[in-house]
Amino acid sequence: MKKGKAMLKERKSLWIIALFIFLASCSENKNPSKFDILRIGEKSDKTIRTALPSSIDEGIKCSSYGPNCLSAHIFVIKKLEAIFVEFQNEESAKFVAEQLNAFYYKNWVFDDVAGEPILENFVTNVYKAKRMGSLTKRNIKVKIN
């Protein structure tokens, strides 16, 4: 009888451990999708939306942001446009944000935001975005002889 209780107690412990591992894996930080970014933004500004280009040639080219770019979108926030760029991972987003002197949040870069106080406040308050680079870096090419 004691052996049966011990086995039952052992199984119960295994189930608790398995449940803990499952719950820990569910809370893993995943990269937010475009829809997640919109949903987060809507909590602060119900008017946030994506803007479609008038033609395919006028859209934001992901290739402009490097090989790890997944998608690029024009977001309209408080009647101002910003470019939101999705990357494969946070490291890629951080690298590109550094090059562009832009803001990033997880796997997203917020371009054309720096220098516009309304957009800067929005991405830093809503997404807790961090700015990479320095003001003097953007559009400066250094040639070393």
Backbone as a printed PyTorch tensor [residue, N CA C, xyz], in Angstrom:
tensor([[[  0.8110,  -1.1990,   0.0000],
         [  0.0000,   0.0000,   0.0000],
         [  0.8550,   1.2640,   0.0000]],

        [[  1.9490,   1.2680,   0.7960],
         [  2.8200,   2.4190,   0.8560],
         [  3.4890,   2.6550,  -0.4910]],

        [[  3.7870,   1.5630,  -1.2030],
         [  4.4220,   1.6730,  -2.5100],
         [  3.4830,   2.3670,  -3.5040]],

        [[  2.2120,   2.0850,  -3.4570],
         [  1.2190,   2.6960,  -4.3360],
         [  1.0830,   4.1910,  -4.0740]],

        [[  1.0910,   4.5900,  -2.8030],
         [  1.0080,   6.0040,  -2.4520],
         [  2.2520,   6.7460,  -2.9250]],

        [[  3.4010,   6.1130,  -2.8070],
         [  4.6540,   6.7410,  -3.2300],
         [  4.6530,   6.9530,  -4.7410]],

        [[  4.1460,   5.9630,  -5.4820],
         [  4.0850,   6.0900,  -6.9450],
         [  3.1120,   7.2030,  -7.3470]],

        [[  1.9910,   7.2710,  -6.6430],
         [  1.0000,   8.3060,  -6.9300],
         [  1.5750,   9.6990,  -6.6540]],

        [[  2.3070,   9.8040,  -5.5530],
         [  2.9320,  11.0820,  -5.2040],
         [  3.9810,  11.4650,  -6.2480]],

        [[  4.7320,  10.4790,  -6.7430],
         [  5.7620,  10.7260,  -7.7580],
         [  5.1160,  11.1940,  -9.0690]],

        [[  4.0230,  10.5500,  -9.4580],
         [  3.3160,  10.9510, -10.6840],
         [  2.7690,  12.3740, -10.5610]],

        [[  2.2310,  12.6760,  -9.3830],
         [  1.6950,  14.0070,  -9.1480],
         [  2.8090,  15.0530,  -9.2920]],

        [[  3.9710,  14.7520,  -8.7590],
         [  5.1150,  15.6670,  -8.8670],
         [  5.5260,  15.8410, -10.3180]],

        [[  5.5180,  14.7560, -11.0860],
         [  5.8720,  14.8450, -12.4980],
         [  4.8790,  15.7210, -13.2600]],

        [[  3.6050,  15.5990, -12.9450],
         [  2.5880,  16.4190, -13.6020],
         [  2.7730,  17.8950, -13.2680]],

        [[  3.1150,  18.1830, -12.0350],
         [  3.3320,  19.5700, -11.6250],
         [  4.5320,  20.1510, -12.3690]],

        [[  5.6070,  19.3720, -12.4910],
         [  6.7980,  19.8120, -13.2200],
         [  6.4580,  20.0320, -14.6940]],

        [[  5.7260,  19.1010, -15.2840],
         [  5.3440,  19.2220, -16.6920],
         [  4.4740,  20.4620, -16.9110]],

        [[  3.5430,  20.7090, -16.0080],
         [  2.6810,  21.8880, -16.1030],
         [  3.5140,  23.1660, -15.9880]],

        [[  4.4710,  23.1940, -15.0830],
         [  5.3470,  24.3560, -14.9140],
         [  6.1450,  24.6260, -16.1880]],

        [[  6.6960,  23.5810, -16.7920],
         [  7.4630,  23.7310, -18.0350],
         [  6.5680,  24.2470, -19.1580]],

        [[  5.3620,  23.7120, -19.2490],
         [  4.4120,  24.1550, -20.2720],
         [  4.0630,  25.6330, -20.1040]],

        [[  3.7660,  26.0440, -18.8770],
         [  3.4190,  27.4370, -18.6250],
         [  4.5970,  28.3690, -18.8840]],

        [[  5.7930,  27.9270, -18.5630],
         [  6.9870,  28.7430, -18.8080],
         [  7.1970,  28.9360, -20.3070]],

        [[  6.9440,  27.8990, -21.0960],
         [  7.1270,  28.0200, -22.5410],
         [  6.0550,  28.9130, -23.1620]],

        [[  4.8850,  28.9810, -22.5680],
         [  3.8120,  29.8360, -23.0890],
         [  4.1180,  31.3050, -22.8660]],

        [[  4.8670,  31.6300, -21.8300],
         [  5.1510,  33.0270, -21.5220],
         [  6.3910,  33.5410, -22.2550]],

        [[  6.9450,  32.7320, -23.1320],
         [  8.1250,  33.1170, -23.9100],
         [  7.8180,  34.3540, -24.7570]],

        [[  8.7690,  35.2650, -24.8270],
         [  8.5870,  36.4820, -25.6260],
         [  8.6520,  36.1320, -27.1020]],

        [[  7.5430,  36.2370, -27.7650],
         [  7.4880,  35.9640, -29.2010],
         [  7.5280,  37.2880, -29.9430]],

        [[  7.9530,  37.2100, -31.1800],
         [  7.9810,  38.4070, -32.0080],
         [  6.5570,  38.7900, -32.3850]],

        [[  6.1870,  40.0480, -32.1490],
         [  4.8310,  40.4690, -32.4910],
         [  4.6410,  40.5930, -34.0040]],

        [[  3.4600,  40.2470, -34.4590],
         [  3.1020,  40.3770, -35.8720],
         [  2.6050,  41.7930, -36.1380]],

        [[  2.3210,  42.0900, -37.3810],
         [  1.7560,  43.3870, -37.7610],
         [  0.4450,  43.6220, -37.0100]],

        [[ -0.3500,  42.5750, -36.8680],
         [ -1.6380,  42.7060, -36.1920],
         [ -1.4550,  42.9390, -34.6970]],

        [[ -0.4320,  42.3230, -34.1130],
         [ -0.1210,  42.5760, -32.7050],
         [  0.2890,  44.0290, -32.5020]],

        [[  1.1230,  44.5360, -33.4170],
         [  1.5800,  45.9240, -33.3420],
         [  0.3790,  46.8740, -33.4450]],

        [[ -0.5230,  46.5840, -34.3570],
         [ -1.7430,  47.4030, -34.4820],
         [ -2.5810,  47.3440, -33.2080]],

        [[ -2.7650,  46.1450, -32.6800],
         [ -3.5850,  45.9550, -31.4800],
         [ -2.9960,  46.7180, -30.2900]],

        [[ -1.6840,  46.6460, -30.1310],
         [ -1.0230,  47.3720, -29.0430],
         [ -1.2220,  48.8800, -29.2400]],

        [[ -1.0400,  49.3490, -30.4640],
         [ -1.1950,  50.7650, -30.7620],
         [ -2.6150,  51.2680, -30.5550]],

        [[ -3.6060,  50.4270, -30.8670],
         [ -5.0140,  50.8150, -30.7300],
         [ -5.4140,  51.0470, -29.2810]],

        [[ -4.6740,  50.4540, -28.3520],
         [ -4.9850,  50.6760, -26.9340],
         [ -4.7390,  52.1370, -26.5570]],

        [[ -3.8220,  52.7870, -27.2570],
         [ -3.4970,  54.1800, -26.9720],
         [ -4.1620,  55.1500, -27.9540]],

        [[ -4.2650,  54.7420, -29.2040],
         [ -4.8320,  55.6180, -30.2470],
         [ -5.7350,  54.7800, -31.1420]],

        [[ -7.0230,  54.9660, -30.9770],
         [ -8.0030,  54.1740, -31.7450],
         [ -7.9430,  54.4510, -33.2410]],

        [[ -7.3010,  55.5530, -33.6510],
         [ -7.2650,  55.9110, -35.0700],
         [ -6.0500,  55.3450, -35.8050]],

        [[ -5.1480,  54.6630, -35.1090],
         [ -3.9640,  54.1030, -35.7730],
         [ -4.4160,  53.1550, -36.8880]],

        [[ -3.7380,  53.2460, -38.0240],
         [ -4.0940,  52.3740, -39.1530],
         [ -2.8920,  52.2270, -40.0720]],

        [[ -2.9890,  51.2710, -40.9660],
         [ -1.9700,  51.1440, -42.0040],
         [ -2.4920,  51.8430, -43.2530]],

        [[ -1.5760,  52.3910, -44.0280],
         [ -1.9460,  53.0790, -45.2680],
         [ -1.4280,  52.2660, -46.4440]],

        [[ -2.2770,  52.0630, -47.4070],
         [ -1.8710,  51.3470, -48.6120],
         [ -1.3340,  52.3370, -49.6350]],

        [[ -0.2380,  51.9730, -50.3060],
         [  0.2730,  52.8690, -51.3530],
         [ -0.6990,  52.8940, -52.5280]],

        [[ -0.6630,  53.9860, -53.2930],
         [ -1.5760,  54.0970, -54.4330],
         [ -1.2030,  53.1280, -55.5490]],

        [[  0.0790,  52.7110, -55.5870],
         [  0.4840,  51.6800, -56.5530],
         [  1.6010,  50.8460, -55.9300]],

        [[  1.8490,  49.6920, -56.4990],
         [  2.8580,  48.7880, -55.9560],
         [  4.2600,  49.3940, -56.0390]],

        [[  4.4730,  50.2650, -57.0080],
         [  5.7760,  50.9130, -57.1610],
         [  6.0400,  51.9560, -56.0780]],

        [[  4.9940,  52.4660, -55.4530],
         [  5.1380,  53.5000, -54.4350],
         [  5.2500,  52.9390, -53.0220]],

        [[  5.0870,  51.6510, -52.8570],
         [  5.1510,  51.0500, -51.5300],
         [  6.5620,  51.0480, -50.9580]],

        [[  6.6570,  50.7840, -49.6680],
         [  7.9500,  50.7040, -48.9920],
         [  8.6010,  49.3820, -49.3930]],

        [[  9.8100,  49.4610, -49.8730],
         [ 10.5450,  48.2620, -50.3110],
         [ 11.3060,  47.6640, -49.1380]],

        [[ 10.9970,  46.4370, -48.8290],
         [ 11.6710,  45.7370, -47.7420],
         [ 13.1610,  45.6020, -48.0420]],

        [[ 13.5130,  45.4760, -49.2990],
         [ 14.9090,  45.3090, -49.6860],
         [ 15.7580,  46.5100, -49.2680]],

        [[ 15.1380,  47.6590, -49.0500],
         [ 15.8710,  48.8400, -48.5940],
         [ 16.3810,  48.6870, -47.1660]],

        [[ 15.8360,  47.7180, -46.4490],
         [ 16.1750,  47.5330, -45.0450],
         [ 17.0360,  46.3000, -44.7800]],

        [[ 17.5190,  45.6480, -45.8110],
         [ 18.4370,  44.5300, -45.6240],
         [ 17.7860,  43.1730, -45.7700]],

        [[ 18.6210,  42.1330, -45.7230],
         [ 18.1650,  40.7770, -46.0280],
         [ 17.2180,  40.1490, -44.9990]],

        [[ 17.2180,  40.6240, -43.7710],
         [ 16.3610,  40.0150, -42.7470],
         [ 15.0190,  40.7100, -42.5890]],

        [[ 14.7150,  41.6310, -43.4920],
         [ 13.4370,  42.3330, -43.4620],
         [ 12.3280,  41.3840, -43.9260]],

        [[ 11.2570,  41.3360, -43.1610],
         [ 10.1060,  40.4900, -43.5220],
         [  9.0040,  41.2980, -44.1990]],

        [[  8.7670,  42.5280, -43.7060],
         [  7.7210,  43.3610, -44.2890],
         [  7.9280,  44.8100, -43.8550]],

        [[  7.4020,  45.7310, -44.6420],
         [  7.4810,  47.1510, -44.3180],
         [  6.1210,  47.7810, -44.6030]],

        [[  5.6720,  48.6170, -43.6860],
         [  4.3180,  49.1740, -43.7680],
         [  4.3340,  50.6470, -43.4190]],

        [[  3.4070,  51.3840, -44.0000],
         [  3.1820,  52.7670, -43.6010],
         [  2.0580,  52.7420, -42.5670]],

        [[  2.3540,  53.2550, -41.3860],
         [  1.3560,  53.3780, -40.3290],
         [  1.0050,  54.8450, -40.1850]],

        [[ -0.2540,  55.1270, -39.9700],
         [ -0.7040,  56.4950, -39.7530],
         [ -1.1230,  56.6030, -38.2890]],

        [[ -0.4300,  57.5300, -37.5970],
         [ -0.6670,  57.7510, -36.1710],
         [ -0.9030,  59.2420, -35.9810]],

        [[ -2.0650,  59.5860, -35.4550],
         [ -2.4150,  60.9960, -35.2320],
         [ -2.1720,  61.8360, -36.4920]],

        [[ -2.5770,  61.2940, -37.6120],
         [ -2.4850,  61.9190, -38.9460],
         [ -1.0580,  62.0650, -39.4640]],

        [[ -0.0870,  61.4380, -38.8070],
         [  1.2990,  61.4580, -39.2540],
         [  1.7080,  60.0680, -39.7220]],

        [[  2.5210,  60.0020, -40.7570],
         [  2.9590,  58.7180, -41.2940],
         [  4.3270,  58.3240, -40.7420]],

        [[  4.4600,  57.0350, -40.4760],
         [  5.7340,  56.4610, -40.0510],
         [  5.8910,  55.1220, -40.7640]],

        [[  7.1100,  54.6810, -40.8970],
         [  7.3750,  53.3920, -41.5320],
         [  7.6890,  52.3890, -40.4340]],

        [[  6.9170,  51.3180, -40.3880],
         [  7.1330,  50.2430, -39.4280],
         [  7.6740,  49.0530, -40.2110]],

        [[  8.8580,  48.5760, -39.8270],
         [  9.5390,  47.5110, -40.5620],
         [  9.7020,  46.2950, -39.6620]],

        [[  9.2250,  45.1600, -40.1500],
         [  9.3000,  43.9040, -39.3970],
         [ 10.5260,  43.1150, -39.8380]],

        [[ 11.2660,  42.5730, -38.8600],
         [ 12.4570,  41.7720, -39.1350],
         [ 12.3040,  40.3650, -38.5850]],

        [[ 13.1970,  39.4910, -39.0110],
         [ 13.1570,  38.1060, -38.5610],
         [ 13.3930,  37.9800, -37.0670]],

        [[ 14.2340,  38.8620, -36.5210],
         [ 14.5600,  38.7610, -35.0970],
         [ 14.9540,  40.1310, -34.5530]],

        [[ 15.0800,  40.1950, -33.2540],
         [ 15.4030,  41.4580, -32.5920],
         [ 16.8070,  41.9390, -32.9340]],

        [[ 17.7500,  41.0230, -33.0980],
         [ 19.1250,  41.4190, -33.4180],
         [ 19.1800,  42.1800, -34.7450]],

        [[ 18.4500,  41.7050, -35.7410],
         [ 18.4120,  42.3810, -37.0400],
         [ 17.7730,  43.7580, -36.9160]],

        [[ 16.6810,  43.8400, -36.1640],
         [ 16.0030,  45.1190, -35.9700],
         [ 16.9250,  46.1050, -35.2550]],

        [[ 17.6090,  45.6370, -34.2540],
         [ 18.5210,  46.4920, -33.4970],
         [ 19.6530,  47.0110, -34.3820]],

        [[ 20.1960,  46.1370, -35.2260],
         [ 21.2860,  46.5150, -36.1230],
         [ 20.8290,  47.5990, -37.1000]],

        [[ 19.6750,  47.3930, -37.7210],
         [ 19.1650,  48.3600, -38.6980],
         [ 18.7870,  49.6700, -37.9950]],

        [[ 18.1990,  49.5910, -36.8260],
         [ 17.8540,  50.8020, -36.0770],
         [ 19.1090,  51.6130, -35.7730]],

        [[ 20.1920,  50.9350, -35.4620],
         [ 21.4720,  51.6140, -35.2080],
         [ 21.9380,  52.3500, -36.4600]],

        [[ 21.8260,  51.6930, -37.6100],
         [ 22.2580,  52.3050, -38.8720],
         [ 21.3970,  53.5040, -39.2630]],

        [[ 20.1270,  53.4470, -38.9240],
         [ 19.1830,  54.4890, -39.3370],
         [ 18.9390,  55.5540, -38.2660]],

        [[ 19.5470,  55.3420, -37.0880],
         [ 19.2650,  56.2440, -35.9670],
         [ 17.7610,  56.2310, -35.6940]],

        [[ 17.2180,  55.0390, -35.6220],
         [ 15.7690,  54.8650, -35.4960],
         [ 15.4270,  54.1950, -34.1730]],

        [[ 14.1400,  54.0530, -33.9360],
         [ 13.6320,  53.3670, -32.7540],
         [ 13.3470,  51.9090, -33.1080]],

        [[ 13.4580,  51.0240, -32.1120],
         [ 13.0990,  49.6300, -32.3380],
         [ 12.3630,  49.0720, -31.1220]],

        [[ 11.5590,  48.0640, -31.3890],
         [ 10.8420,  47.3140, -30.3530],
         [ 10.8170,  45.8650, -30.8060]],

        [[ 11.4390,  45.0050, -30.0370],
         [ 11.5580,  43.5890, -30.3770],
         [ 12.0640,  43.4380, -31.8080]],

        [[ 11.2720,  42.8810, -32.7070],
         [ 11.7270,  42.6540, -34.0870],
         [ 11.2310,  43.7350, -35.0560]],

        [[ 10.8640,  44.9000, -34.5430],
         [ 10.3330,  45.9890, -35.3610],
         [ 11.2190,  47.2200, -35.2820]],

        [[ 11.3660,  47.9040, -36.4200],
         [ 12.0410,  49.2050, -36.4760],
         [ 10.9930,  50.2380, -36.8670]],

        [[ 11.0070,  51.3670, -36.1690],
         [ 10.0980,  52.4660, -36.4590],
         [ 10.9290,  53.5480, -37.1490]],

        [[ 10.8140,  53.6230, -38.4540],
         [ 11.5890,  54.5660, -39.2470],
         [ 10.7510,  55.8200, -39.5210]],

        [[ 11.4190,  56.9030, -39.8360],
         [ 10.7670,  58.2010, -40.0730],
         [  9.9890,  58.6680, -38.8420]],

        [[ 10.4820,  58.2990, -37.6680],
         [  9.8630,  58.6920, -36.4060],
         [ 10.7480,  59.7180, -35.6970]],

        [[ 12.0670,  59.4910, -35.7480],
         [ 13.0140,  60.3720, -35.0610],
         [ 12.8660,  61.8010, -35.5780]],

        [[ 12.8060,  62.7370, -34.6580],
         [ 12.6650,  64.1360, -35.0180],
         [ 11.2280,  64.6120, -35.0650]],

        [[ 10.2830,  63.7090, -34.9370],
         [  8.8600,  64.0610, -34.9210],
         [  8.3340,  63.7540, -33.5140]],

        [[  8.2160,  64.7700, -32.6460],
         [  7.8840,  64.5350, -31.2370],
         [  6.6350,  63.6900, -30.9930]],

        [[  5.5900,  63.8940, -31.7770],
         [  4.3520,  63.1280, -31.5680],
         [  4.6120,  61.6440, -31.8020]],

        [[  5.3100,  61.3150, -32.8910],
         [  5.6000,  59.9090, -33.1940],
         [  6.6130,  59.3340, -32.2090]],

        [[  7.6200,  60.1150, -31.8420],
         [  8.6040,  59.6430, -30.8610],
         [  7.9220,  59.2960, -29.5430]],

        [[  7.0490,  60.1820, -29.0770],
         [  6.3170,  59.9180, -27.8360],
         [  5.4450,  58.6750, -27.9640]],

        [[  4.8070,  58.5220, -29.1120],
         [  3.9250,  57.3670, -29.3130],
         [  4.7070,  56.0600, -29.2120]],

        [[  5.7870,  55.9210, -29.9820],
         [  6.4980,  54.6350, -29.9890],
         [  7.2260,  54.3680, -28.6700]],

        [[  7.6970,  55.4230, -28.0020],
         [  8.3750,  55.1820, -26.7210],
         [  7.3920,  54.8760, -25.6040]],

        [[  6.2330,  55.5110, -25.6100],
         [  5.2400,  55.2630, -24.5610],
         [  4.4300,  53.9930, -24.7910]],

        [[  4.0210,  53.7710, -26.0340],
         [  3.1340,  52.6390, -26.3290],
         [  3.9080,  51.3340, -26.4690]],

        [[  5.0170,  51.3570, -27.2050],
         [  5.7710,  50.1290, -27.4610],
         [  7.0080,  50.0050, -26.5800]],

        [[  7.3010,  51.0400, -25.8200],
         [  8.5340,  51.0720, -25.0170],
         [  9.7460,  50.9190, -25.9350]],

        [[  9.6500,  51.5250, -27.1100],
         [ 10.7190,  51.4490, -28.1090],
         [ 11.9610,  52.1840, -27.6050]],

        [[ 13.1080,  51.7050, -28.0490],
         [ 14.3880,  52.3060, -27.6880],
         [ 15.0200,  52.8900, -28.9370]],

        [[ 15.6770,  54.0120, -28.7590],
         [ 16.3460,  54.6560, -29.8910],
         [ 17.7840,  54.1580, -29.9730]],

        [[ 18.1840,  53.8610, -31.1930],
         [ 19.5500,  53.4160, -31.4390],
         [ 20.2570,  54.4680, -32.2740]],

        [[ 21.5670,  54.5020, -32.1910],
         [ 22.3370,  55.4330, -33.0070],
         [ 22.3910,  56.8070, -32.3800]],

        [[ 22.9190,  57.7470, -33.1290],
         [ 22.9890,  59.1310, -32.6660],
         [ 22.4750,  60.0390, -33.7700]],

        [[ 22.1400,  61.2330, -33.4130],
         [ 21.5510,  62.1670, -34.3760],
         [ 22.4570,  62.4400, -35.5670]],

        [[ 23.7500,  62.3540, -35.3890],
         [ 24.6600,  62.6970, -36.4780],
         [ 24.8830,  61.5510, -37.4480]],

        [[ 24.4190,  60.3590, -37.1530],
         [ 24.6940,  59.2010, -38.0000],
         [ 23.8710,  59.1470, -39.2700]],

        [[ 22.6470,  59.5720, -39.2340],
         [ 21.7240,  59.3790, -40.3550],
         [ 22.2220,  60.0790, -41.6090]],

        [[ 22.2490,  59.3520, -42.7010],
         [ 22.5940,  59.8390, -44.0290],
         [ 24.0310,  60.3670, -44.1480]],

        [[ 24.8880,  59.9860, -43.2740],
         [ 26.2890,  60.4130, -43.3620],
         [ 27.1120,  59.2120, -43.7920]],

        [[ 27.8370,  59.3810, -44.8810],
         [ 28.7190,  58.3170, -45.3700],
         [ 30.1580,  58.7490, -45.1230]],

        [[ 30.8850,  57.9210, -44.4380],
         [ 32.2660,  58.2470, -44.1160],
         [ 33.1730,  57.4650, -45.0500]],

        [[ 34.0670,  58.1830, -45.6890],
         [ 35.0100,  57.5520, -46.5980],
         [ 36.4130,  57.6370, -45.9740]],

        [[ 37.0040,  56.4870, -45.7740],
         [ 38.3400,  56.4410, -45.1760],
         [ 39.3300,  56.1050, -46.2700]],

        [[ 40.3500,  56.9410, -46.4230],
         [ 41.3760,  56.7250, -47.4600],
         [ 42.5100,  55.8840, -46.9380]]])
